[in-house]
Structure formats: structure tokens, C-alpha cells
Amino acid sequence: MNIDRKALKERMIAERREFHAHAESGFTEFWTATTVAGLLRDEGYDVRVGKELMSEEHRMGVPDAAILDACLKRAIDEGADASIAGAMAGGFTAVAGVMANGPGPVVAFRFDIDAVDVDESSDAGHPPRREGFASTHAGSMHACGHDGHAAIGLALARLLAADRDSWSGTVKLIFQPAEEGVRGAKSVAESGFLDDVDYIAAGHLGILADGSGTFYSGVGGFLSTTKLDARFTGRSAHAGMNPELGRNALLAAASSALHLSGIPRHSSGATRVNVGRIEGGSGRNVIPGSALLVLETRGETSALNEYMTAEAIRILEGVAAAYGVDVDVRRMGEAMGADSDPWLMELAATCAAEAGYARVSGETLPLGGSEDYSFMMNRVVARGGKALYSVFGATITDAHHSPRFDFDEDAMLPAAETLFLLAGRLLKAP
């Protein structure tokens, strides 16, 4: 297949910039998701949206209904297809394009589409600001490259559709909401949409600061993680007149934060716990009747993380009892441990070299972080399939999740071509 690389690159850049300007955080990606759905339909894909590939009960950290409704209205006001967006009401913003093209394996690719809850830099030298495509949504910015991932996914969709005479099997292109906070992938994995998949692959732009031209064929060592919100409810009272009538929820939360750090680490591997936010109270002369503690646990394996999570919940409940307050602990996000398949890594490395990467690493890259795509990986592997997660090198202007984050747009084309070549190897016509 002859690819007009210049035209493909220009379209990817244009679409990436549109997604960047319409940055939407997890489960509110109505404009992004409807745009993706429409473009997939234009290429001849059978488009699935919302509950067709999401398990409602396995979503985590879903915003309040009022926020979801406001974001849906905003998307429609900005030109989103109302008929498609309506099927996503309530935060069901996953999209998939399915193309069945004769007998053969089922190959899936996943692309995350959500933005980060960050205000984009107003510095005139910040590239998206300078070039006129900075986020138009306050408090939401593509500070992790997911706008580029969406553009790569659409480019892959077009390449596969145009080249369908040379491959046989079924392709599933999944555009996943709410990766940030590891909240969205489990709902896709648990929906059953992946249960016939033989191979699944995904990747991420940037990650390491070694610039464009480098491809890491496989990532492993994902830390399993659980995100918890602990809401303490006590009783407010006058701090001077009758403090004995109060039950101090804020002190319970503060004491919990200290005691969580005392969880014994495990001999079987690395573990983590972190309190990221604590808030509560209403005034200096009022015994605080409510407080919120936002925390996370991590483990080198899912079993180690579950140990940390169980210990964290035990401490939260014990401290609440000691202070005479109630605590409601909710899971707001989760990811599992996972590893890339060595055979797929080797195949992807070959494809990346053909796509023009100057340096291709065939070694497993330890991530040292968490990714909820791990739920999809493990779902496919549990049913006999193979899974892969790669890193597409990209020069970045600042750290991921920074207000000044941006990436070299030239990095998108070789990423799309690598995935296209990988798909071709896996879907080779008989």
C-alpha cells in the first residue's frame, strides 16, 4: 500500500489540535467521543458507543449528574452530533469501531481520549497557545498526549480501511474514556466486548525524556493501584461553648493520614501509599463535622496492592471508631499488574524499525506507574490471547500533567505506521 505520508501527517496534526482545543476530562468526553464516532463511521466501521461496550457497574469515579449534563450540553453547543451524544448521556463515552473483513483473528487496539484536570499555561510561548489550539475549557487540558493518541487511532482506522484487500480478520479500535485516575478501562474489560480478541495493543507518547525517534516495544512492571476516597462524618459543635458535643471529623482524617504511613511494607515486593488531599471543616470556631481524605495504594502485584488497600481501609475504619465518627470508603479508580507479551514485543520492534524509528528497544521497559489498560490486557490474556503496551518516543516541552506540556507532533506518524504494520502482520490474509 502506498501511503501519502504528508497528507496523513497533516490530517493527524489537524485532528490532534481539534481534540486539544476541546479537552474533556474522564466520562465527559462527549465532543471528543462523538467526533471519533462520526469519523469512524465515515470510514466504514461498525460503530459501538456507550453501554454497547461499557459495564455501568464497573465505572469508577464518575462525576455528578449535574456535571455530566452540563458537559453534554456544552459538547452539543460546540457542534457534537446530538444523536450520537445522546447515547452517551450519563458519562458512557467509550467508542469503538469494528471492521469484520473475512475469517481470521480478532485484533484490538486501544486509545485513551481523556484530558487532565489542569489549567493550560497562558504563556505566549507555550506552543498550543502560540499556534492557537490551546484548551478552550477551563480546568481541563490535554497534558498527557491523549489528544495525540486519538489522532493516531483515527489514522490507523483510515489505513486499515483503505488497505482491507490485504488483510483478513476483524479489527476493534477502542477509544477509551477516563484513563486518568484509572477509572474507565475496567468497564470496557468487564463488558465482554474483548472476549473474542486474540491480540490487543496500545501505546503512549513520550513517557521518557529521550525524544522522538525511539520506540520501546513493550512495557511491563505496571504497579497495581487502588484510588480511595474516605469521607468522615462527625458532628459539628461550638468550639468554645460546648465542644464536648462535637465529633471532630477533620482530626479523624488527619490522624488517618499519619497512621496510613505506618502500614508495614511487604516482603514480597514494592508497595506504596499516599495521601494526596485532605479537606474539611467550616470555620475556626466550629468543630469540623465532615472531612475528606483522598488517597491511593500501589503494589508490584495485584495481591500486594490488595494487601495495602485492605490495611488502609482497616486503619481508616479503626481511626474513625476511635474518634467516634463514621467513615465511608469508596473505590474511585483501579488498575492491575500486567506485562507485555514477548512475542508481540518482538513483532512490534520489527514493525517500528520498518516505520523509521532510529532506535528500537526490544527490552521490557519497567513503567513504575499504573495504567488501567491493564484490565484489558489481563482480560484478553485470561482467554488465551496476547497483549502489548508500547511507548512511542516523543520530544516533550515539560513533564506530563504540567500546564506547559506539549509533544512533538512529528512523533504521531511513525506511531500510526508501526501499529498499521503490526496489524498487517497479525491479520495476514490467507
C-alpha positions as CSV (number, residue, x, y, z in Angstrom):
1,M,0.0,0.0,0.0
2,N,1.3,3.4,-1.0
3,I,0.8,5.9,1.8
4,D,0.6,9.7,1.2
5,R,2.6,10.3,4.4
6,K,2.5,14.1,4.0
7,A,-1.3,14.2,3.8
8,L,-1.7,11.6,6.6
9,K,0.6,13.6,8.9
10,E,-1.2,16.9,8.1
11,R,-4.6,15.4,8.9
12,M,-3.3,13.8,12.2
13,I,-1.9,17.2,13.3
14,A,-5.2,19.0,12.4
15,E,-7.3,16.4,14.3
16,R,-4.9,16.3,17.3
17,R,-5.3,20.1,17.6
18,E,-9.0,20.0,17.5
19,F,-9.0,17.4,20.3
20,H,-6.6,19.5,22.2
21,A,-8.8,22.6,21.9
22,H,-11.8,20.6,23.1
23,A,-10.1,19.0,26.1
24,E,-12.6,17.0,28.2
25,S,-11.9,15.0,31.5
26,G,-12.9,11.5,32.3
27,F,-16.5,10.5,31.4
28,T,-17.3,13.9,30.0
29,E,-15.5,13.4,26.6
30,F,-18.8,13.9,24.7
31,W,-17.4,16.2,21.9
32,T,-14.3,14.0,21.5
33,A,-16.2,10.7,21.5
34,T,-18.9,11.8,19.1
35,T,-16.3,13.3,16.7
36,V,-14.4,10.0,16.8
37,A,-17.6,8.0,16.2
38,G,-18.5,10.1,13.2
39,L,-15.1,9.8,11.6
40,L,-15.1,6.0,12.2
41,R,-18.5,5.7,10.6
42,D,-17.2,7.7,7.6
43,E,-14.5,5.0,7.1
44,G,-17.0,2.2,7.0
45,Y,-16.6,0.9,10.6
46,D,-19.5,-0.5,12.6
47,V,-19.5,2.0,15.4
48,R,-20.3,1.0,19.0
49,V,-20.8,3.6,21.7
50,G,-21.6,3.8,25.4
51,K,-23.2,0.9,27.0
52,E,-22.6,-1.3,24.0
53,L,-19.0,-1.6,25.3
54,M,-19.1,-0.4,28.9
55,S,-20.3,-2.1,32.0
56,E,-22.1,0.5,34.1
57,E,-21.4,-1.1,37.5
58,H,-17.6,-1.2,36.8
59,R,-17.1,2.5,36.1
60,M,-15.4,4.3,39.0
61,G,-15.1,8.0,39.9
62,V,-17.9,9.1,37.7
63,P,-18.7,12.9,38.0
64,D,-22.0,14.0,39.5
65,A,-25.1,14.0,37.2
66,A,-25.2,17.8,37.0
67,I,-21.6,17.9,35.8
68,L,-22.2,15.3,33.2
69,D,-25.4,17.0,31.9
70,A,-23.6,20.4,31.7
71,C,-20.7,18.8,29.7
72,L,-23.1,17.0,27.4
73,K,-24.9,20.3,26.7
74,R,-21.6,22.1,26.1
75,A,-20.5,19.5,23.6
76,I,-23.7,19.8,21.6
77,D,-23.4,23.6,21.7
78,E,-19.9,23.2,20.3
79,G,-21.2,21.1,17.4
80,A,-21.2,17.5,18.7
81,D,-23.7,15.2,16.9
82,A,-26.7,15.2,19.3
83,S,-27.9,11.8,18.1
84,I,-24.6,10.1,19.0
85,A,-24.1,12.2,22.1
86,G,-27.5,11.2,23.4
87,A,-26.4,7.5,23.6
88,M,-23.5,8.6,25.8
89,A,-25.6,10.5,28.3
90,G,-24.6,9.8,31.9
91,G,-20.9,9.5,31.0
92,F,-20.9,6.5,28.8
93,T,-18.2,8.0,26.5
94,A,-16.4,4.9,25.1
95,V,-16.4,4.5,21.3
96,A,-15.3,1.6,19.2
97,G,-15.0,1.0,15.5
98,V,-15.4,-2.7,14.4
99,M,-14.5,-3.9,10.9
100,A,-15.1,-7.5,10.1
101,N,-13.2,-8.5,7.0
102,G,-13.4,-12.2,6.4
103,P,-12.1,-15.1,8.5
104,G,-9.1,-14.6,10.8
105,P,-8.0,-13.4,14.2
106,V,-9.6,-10.6,16.1
107,V,-7.1,-7.8,16.8
108,A,-7.9,-4.8,19.1
109,F,-6.1,-1.5,19.6
110,R,-6.9,0.8,22.5
111,F,-6.5,4.6,22.5
112,D,-7.3,6.8,25.6
113,I,-9.1,10.1,24.9
114,D,-9.5,12.0,28.2
115,A,-7.7,15.1,29.3
116,V,-6.2,16.0,32.7
117,D,-7.8,18.3,35.2
118,V,-5.2,21.1,34.7
119,D,-5.5,24.7,33.6
120,E,-3.4,25.1,30.4
121,S,-0.5,27.6,30.5
122,S,-1.3,31.1,29.3
123,D,2.3,31.8,28.4
124,A,2.5,33.1,24.9
125,G,5.5,30.9,24.2
126,H,3.5,27.7,25.0
127,P,3.1,26.0,21.6
128,P,-0.7,25.3,21.7
129,R,-1.2,28.9,22.9
130,R,1.1,30.3,20.2
131,E,-0.4,28.2,17.4
132,G,-4.0,28.9,18.5
133,F,-5.2,25.5,19.7
134,A,-5.0,25.8,23.5
135,S,-7.8,24.3,25.5
136,T,-11.0,26.3,25.5
137,H,-12.3,24.5,28.6
138,A,-11.1,25.9,31.9
139,G,-9.6,23.3,34.3
140,S,-9.2,20.7,31.5
141,M,-6.1,20.2,29.3
142,H,-4.5,17.5,27.2
143,A,-1.4,17.4,29.4
144,C,-0.6,13.7,28.8
145,G,-0.8,13.3,25.0
146,H,-4.2,11.6,24.8
147,D,-5.2,14.0,22.0
148,G,-2.3,12.5,20.0
149,H,-3.4,9.0,20.9
150,A,-6.9,9.7,19.5
151,A,-5.4,11.1,16.3
152,I,-3.1,8.0,16.0
153,G,-6.2,5.8,16.4
154,L,-8.1,7.6,13.6
155,A,-5.1,7.4,11.3
156,L,-4.8,3.7,11.9
157,A,-8.5,3.3,11.2
158,R,-8.1,5.0,7.8
159,L,-5.0,3.0,6.9
160,L,-6.7,-0.3,7.7
161,A,-9.9,0.7,5.8
162,A,-8.0,1.7,2.7
163,D,-5.9,-1.5,2.8
164,R,-8.7,-4.0,3.5
165,D,-7.9,-6.1,0.4
166,S,-4.6,-7.2,2.0
167,W,-5.8,-8.4,5.4
168,S,-8.3,-10.8,6.8
169,G,-10.0,-11.0,10.2
170,T,-11.6,-8.5,12.5
171,V,-10.3,-5.2,13.9
172,K,-11.6,-3.5,17.0
173,L,-10.4,0.1,17.6
174,I,-11.3,1.2,21.1
175,F,-11.3,4.8,22.2
176,Q,-11.4,4.7,26.0
177,P,-12.6,7.4,28.4
178,A,-11.3,8.2,31.9
179,E,-7.8,6.7,31.9
180,E,-6.6,9.5,34.2
181,G,-7.3,8.3,37.7
182,V,-7.5,4.7,36.2
183,R,-11.3,4.8,36.1
184,G,-12.6,3.8,32.7
185,A,-10.9,0.6,31.3
186,K,-12.4,-1.8,33.8
187,S,-15.9,-1.0,32.5
188,V,-14.8,-1.9,28.9
189,A,-13.0,-5.1,30.0
190,E,-16.0,-6.3,32.1
191,S,-18.5,-5.5,29.3
192,G,-17.5,-8.6,27.4
193,F,-16.5,-6.6,24.3
194,L,-13.0,-8.0,24.4
195,D,-13.8,-11.7,25.0
196,D,-13.2,-12.7,21.4
197,V,-10.0,-10.8,21.0
198,D,-6.8,-12.7,20.1
199,Y,-4.4,-9.8,20.3
200,I,-4.6,-6.3,21.9
201,A,-2.1,-3.5,21.7
202,A,-1.9,0.1,23.0
203,G,0.9,2.7,23.4
204,H,1.8,6.0,24.9
205,L,3.5,9.1,23.5
206,G,6.5,10.4,25.5
207,I,6.9,9.0,29.0
208,L,10.7,9.1,28.8
209,A,12.7,12.2,28.1
210,D,14.8,10.7,25.3
211,G,12.9,12.3,22.5
212,S,11.4,11.3,19.2
213,G,12.9,8.5,17.1
214,T,12.9,6.0,19.9
215,F,10.4,3.1,20.2
216,Y,10.1,0.8,23.3
217,S,8.4,-2.3,22.1
218,G,7.0,-3.5,25.4
219,V,6.2,-2.1,28.9
220,G,6.0,-4.2,32.0
221,G,6.0,-3.8,35.7
222,F,2.7,-2.0,35.9
223,L,2.0,-1.2,39.6
224,S,-1.4,-2.3,40.6
225,T,-3.3,0.5,42.3
226,T,-6.5,1.5,44.1
227,K,-7.7,5.1,44.4
228,L,-9.8,5.6,47.6
229,D,-12.0,8.5,48.8
230,A,-12.7,8.4,52.6
231,R,-15.5,10.6,53.8
232,F,-15.6,11.2,57.5
233,T,-18.9,12.3,59.1
234,G,-18.9,13.5,62.7
235,R,-20.9,16.2,64.5
236,S,-20.4,20.0,64.3
237,A,-20.5,22.0,67.6
238,H,-19.4,25.3,69.0
239,A,-15.7,25.1,69.7
240,G,-15.8,27.3,72.8
241,M,-19.3,26.9,74.2
242,N,-19.9,23.1,74.0
243,P,-17.0,21.3,72.3
244,E,-18.0,18.1,74.1
245,L,-21.0,17.8,71.9
246,G,-18.8,17.6,68.7
247,R,-17.2,14.7,67.0
248,N,-14.2,16.0,65.0
249,A,-14.1,14.5,61.5
250,L,-11.1,16.6,60.4
251,L,-9.0,15.3,63.3
252,A,-10.0,11.7,62.4
253,A,-8.9,12.4,58.8
254,A,-5.6,14.0,59.8
255,S,-4.9,11.1,62.2
256,S,-5.7,8.6,59.5
257,A,-3.2,10.3,57.2
258,L,-0.5,9.8,59.7
259,H,-1.3,6.2,60.6
260,L,-1.6,5.2,56.9
261,S,2.1,5.9,56.5
262,G,2.7,3.2,59.2
263,I,1.4,0.3,57.2
264,P,4.1,-2.3,57.2
265,R,5.7,-2.8,53.8
266,H,5.6,-6.3,52.4
267,S,8.5,-8.7,51.9
268,S,7.1,-10.0,48.6
269,G,7.6,-6.7,46.7
270,A,7.3,-3.0,46.3
271,T,4.3,-1.2,47.9
272,R,3.1,2.4,48.1
273,V,0.6,4.5,49.9
274,N,0.0,8.2,49.5
275,V,-2.5,10.8,50.8
276,G,-2.9,13.3,48.1
277,R,-5.5,15.7,49.6
278,I,-7.3,16.4,52.9
279,E,-10.0,18.9,53.4
280,G,-12.8,19.6,55.9
281,G,-14.3,21.9,58.4
282,S,-16.2,25.2,58.0
283,G,-14.7,27.7,60.4
284,R,-12.2,28.3,63.2
285,N,-14.8,28.2,66.0
286,V,-16.7,25.1,64.7
287,I,-15.8,21.5,65.5
288,P,-15.5,20.0,62.0
289,G,-18.4,17.8,61.2
290,S,-17.1,16.4,57.9
291,A,-13.8,15.8,56.2
292,L,-12.5,14.1,53.0
293,L,-9.3,12.2,52.6
294,V,-8.1,11.3,49.1
295,L,-5.5,8.6,48.9
296,E,-4.0,5.8,46.8
297,T,-2.3,2.5,47.3
298,R,0.0,0.7,44.9
299,G,1.7,-2.7,44.7
300,E,4.1,-4.5,42.5
301,T,1.4,-7.1,42.0
302,S,-2.4,-7.1,42.4
303,A,-2.0,-9.2,45.5
304,L,0.4,-6.7,47.1
305,N,-1.9,-3.8,46.3
306,E,-4.9,-5.6,47.8
307,Y,-2.9,-6.1,50.9
308,M,-2.2,-2.3,51.0
309,T,-5.8,-1.5,50.3
310,A,-7.1,-3.8,53.0
311,E,-4.7,-2.3,55.5
312,A,-5.6,1.2,54.5
313,I,-9.4,0.5,54.9
314,R,-8.7,-1.2,58.3
315,I,-6.9,1.9,59.5
316,L,-9.5,4.4,58.2
317,E,-12.3,2.4,60.0
318,G,-10.3,2.0,63.2
319,V,-9.3,5.7,63.5
320,A,-12.9,6.7,62.7
321,A,-14.1,4.5,65.5
322,A,-11.6,5.9,67.9
323,Y,-12.8,9.5,67.2
324,G,-16.5,8.5,67.3
325,V,-17.2,9.4,63.7
326,D,-18.4,7.5,60.7
327,V,-16.3,6.8,57.6
328,D,-17.5,5.9,54.1
329,V,-14.6,4.5,51.9
330,R,-15.2,4.3,48.2
331,R,-13.0,3.0,45.4
332,M,-12.6,5.7,42.8
333,G,-10.2,4.0,40.4
334,E,-8.2,0.8,39.9
335,A,-5.6,-0.8,37.8
336,M,-3.9,-4.2,37.8
337,G,-0.5,-5.5,37.3
338,A,0.3,-6.6,33.8
339,D,3.2,-7.5,31.4
340,S,3.6,-7.3,27.6
341,D,3.9,-10.5,25.6
342,P,7.5,-11.2,24.4
343,W,6.4,-12.5,21.0
344,L,4.3,-9.4,20.4
345,M,7.2,-7.2,21.6
346,E,9.5,-8.8,19.0
347,L,7.0,-8.3,16.2
348,A,6.3,-4.7,17.2
349,A,10.0,-4.0,17.3
350,T,10.3,-5.2,13.7
351,C,7.4,-3.0,12.6
352,A,8.8,0.0,14.4
353,A,12.2,-0.4,12.6
354,E,10.3,-0.5,9.3
355,A,8.3,2.6,10.2
356,G,11.5,4.5,10.6
357,Y,12.3,4.7,14.3
358,A,16.0,5.4,14.7
359,R,16.3,3.4,17.9
360,V,14.2,0.4,18.8
361,S,14.4,-1.2,22.2
362,G,13.4,-4.8,22.4
363,E,13.8,-4.9,26.2
364,T,10.9,-4.6,28.6
365,L,10.6,-1.1,29.9
366,P,9.6,-1.0,33.6
367,L,6.9,1.6,33.9
368,G,7.0,2.1,37.6
369,G,3.5,3.5,37.4
370,S,-0.1,2.3,36.8
371,E,-2.3,2.0,33.7
372,D,-5.9,0.9,33.7
373,Y,-5.4,-0.6,30.2
374,S,-4.0,-3.5,32.4
375,F,-7.6,-4.6,32.9
376,M,-8.0,-5.0,29.1
377,M,-4.6,-6.8,28.8
378,N,-5.5,-9.3,31.6
379,R,-9.0,-9.9,30.2
380,V,-7.5,-10.9,26.8
381,V,-4.7,-12.9,28.2
382,A,-7.1,-14.8,30.6
383,R,-8.9,-16.1,27.5
384,G,-5.8,-17.2,25.7
385,G,-4.8,-14.1,23.8
386,K,-1.7,-11.8,23.9
387,A,-1.4,-8.2,25.0
388,L,1.1,-5.4,24.3
389,Y,1.8,-1.9,25.6
390,S,4.5,0.1,23.9
391,V,6.0,3.6,24.2
392,F,6.3,5.9,21.2
393,G,9.2,8.3,21.8
394,A,8.4,12.0,21.6
395,T,10.1,15.2,22.4
396,I,8.1,16.9,25.2
397,T,8.2,20.5,26.3
398,D,7.6,19.8,30.0
399,A,6.6,16.9,32.3
400,H,3.4,15.0,31.7
401,H,0.4,16.6,33.6
402,S,2.2,20.0,33.6
403,P,0.4,23.1,32.4
404,R,3.1,23.6,29.8
405,F,3.1,20.1,28.5
406,D,3.2,19.6,24.7
407,F,4.8,17.0,22.4
408,D,6.5,16.9,19.0
409,E,3.6,16.3,16.5
410,D,6.1,14.6,14.2
411,A,6.0,11.6,16.6
412,M,2.5,10.7,15.7
413,L,3.1,9.4,12.1
414,P,5.6,6.7,12.9
415,A,3.4,5.5,15.8
416,A,0.4,5.1,13.5
417,E,2.6,3.4,10.8
418,T,4.0,1.0,13.4
419,L,0.5,0.0,14.6
420,F,-0.6,-0.4,11.0
421,L,2.3,-2.7,10.1
422,L,1.7,-4.7,13.3
423,A,-2.0,-5.1,12.4
424,G,-0.9,-6.3,8.9
425,R,1.4,-8.9,10.4
426,L,-1.4,-10.2,12.7
427,L,-4.2,-10.1,10.1
428,K,-2.3,-11.5,7.2
429,A,-4.7,-12.7,4.5
430,P,-4.6,-16.5,4.0
